[in-house]
């Protein structure tokens, strides 16, 4: 509601106007509960008036209903918002006021967009658009706003070209009418920048968002929440480029403005903490990320409805950090908290529910529970496909994650098919220099590595490495992953010193980014141990295997395939040094893990395929296969991860 609107007609009782003004003040102070209370008092006062309809009272009621609707929308209480907008629409129809009908349809379209009912949203917004064309000039500002709102729906659907077209139509109408320094022009630039960012066109995105920023500073001053919002979005773009210092700088600018204007308990402050948490997570600064998410959660729980998706999303974000730390039970607990919020509150096709299933799939994968992971990804995909369409980037990423699981299970043909689906969706939308494309190339390289197509694997890894270094710099955890995979190839082809060297590079990055007790660090110790083992440096190999085992056990990964591979190599070294007791104990630990893994049959099948070949190599010029080894002979750790949550 525009706070400048005045209700001055003498037929409106003074106490009714007082309730209304108190509600506006409460809104300005971000006290939504008190605002709703005053609005409810106003509605109750209206109901107490004479039954005969007074037009000005009905008009006043219409304004209050839409104001209350907007508050509930901000709190994501779409059920209450729907009830209120329907009442407002009845009043608009009663007086046959087309402008008010169009306004209600716009609000109802936004409700449906937030609920994920994109077809319903487009239906209402296009009906509103048709009304505006009849009552407004074809080039009127109401029509411009309709183009903008329809563009927002296409943006949510991932139909970026259609969204850009709508934003440009809005821009073409608004620019002559409003001038090039109006906040709406800045809004259009801002949303176009968000799309360019999602397409991986980061330079274009940042350029157009800086245009938006300059307009907002000129029109609103440099200490306005809208200016803070644009700083925050530029920060997100820098994060996606891997420019983490620049990203934090932007978020700190945003935070400084919002704290001074909105206070320390506003949802916008919570949003900034979330964005900073995402940067810290990508940097591997997990404790800092958790701190930011908890700050955000504290605010959100105090000002939003308990079932608001921002709260559920924050639990999802915390779950991803725990997953990155190897705390998989804690991660799953967070995703379950998110589902506990969403499942009773929303329809079962809501995107936040899909995100929680997706996160659980990732955690199950890291636990070695591959069938459970696939089940979660399929649940997520079942929600996303009807809501977003076949060609949405989100679905391309889910296909990528499913392919990683199938590859790990040794189902290479299924994996390649999934990777091809992923690329078919992502390449037309993203450039071929986008980190997400690099992640798929890396994963395809892993399949070629498993299949023994070493030259093809190296080609894919180098393609991925070139993109990642360009986008993320040479000290990012994702770079370490590709070094890991290149090191595996060198181990397999017998270039053990080169493998050791590249694994040492990898280890340096991982310890710097992740700390010295992370699962990936353990896997790299294991990989260096493999190189030493095949060089005959058994004592050095045993030392590294023990380091790896200690990290994995301390991380509560006692039944993880990674630990089985470590025990596999350790037992083999003990046997070569005739340490029979240690050999027997370690082989028993290995067998115990296999007995607890749901994928034991798949692992044994893959082991058998390589076992005899490896035995021959051990007696001659030793080479290591990257498949899981029967009796501990094949145990190089391959990284199928993206380094960050894709």
Secondary structure, DSSP 8 states (H G I E B T S, - for coil): --TT-----TTS-HHHHHHHHHHHHHHHTT-HHHHHHHHHHHHHHHHTS-SS--HHHHHHHHHHHHHHHHHHHHTT-HHHHHHHHHHHHHHHHHTT-HHHHHHHHHHHHHHHHHHT-HHHHHHHHHHHHHHHHHHS-TT-HHHHHHHHHHHHHHHHHT-HHHHHHHHHHHHHHHHHHH-TT-HHHHHHHHHHHHHHHHTT-HHHHHHHHHHHHHHHHHHH-TT-HHHHHHHHHHHHHHHHHT-HHHHHHHHHHHHHHHHHHH-TTSHHHHHHHHHHHHHHHHHT-HHHHHHHHHHHHHHHHHHS-TT-HHHHHHHHHHHHHHHHHT-HHHHHHHHHHHHHHHHHHS-TT-HHHHHHHHHHHHHHHHHT-HHHHHHHHHHHHHHHHHHH-TT-HHHHHHHHHHHHHHHHTT-HHHHHHHHHHHHHHHTTTS-TTSHHHHHHHHHHHHHHHHTT-HHHHHHHHHHHHHHHHHHH-TTSHHHHHHHHHHHHHHHHTT-HHHHHHHHHHHHHHHHHHH-TTSHHHHHHHHHHHHHHHHTT-HHHHHHHHHHHHHHHHHTT-TT-HHHHHHHHHHHHHHHHTT-HHHHHHHHHHHHHHHHH-TTHHHHHHHHHHHHHHHHHHHHSS----SS--GGG----------SS--
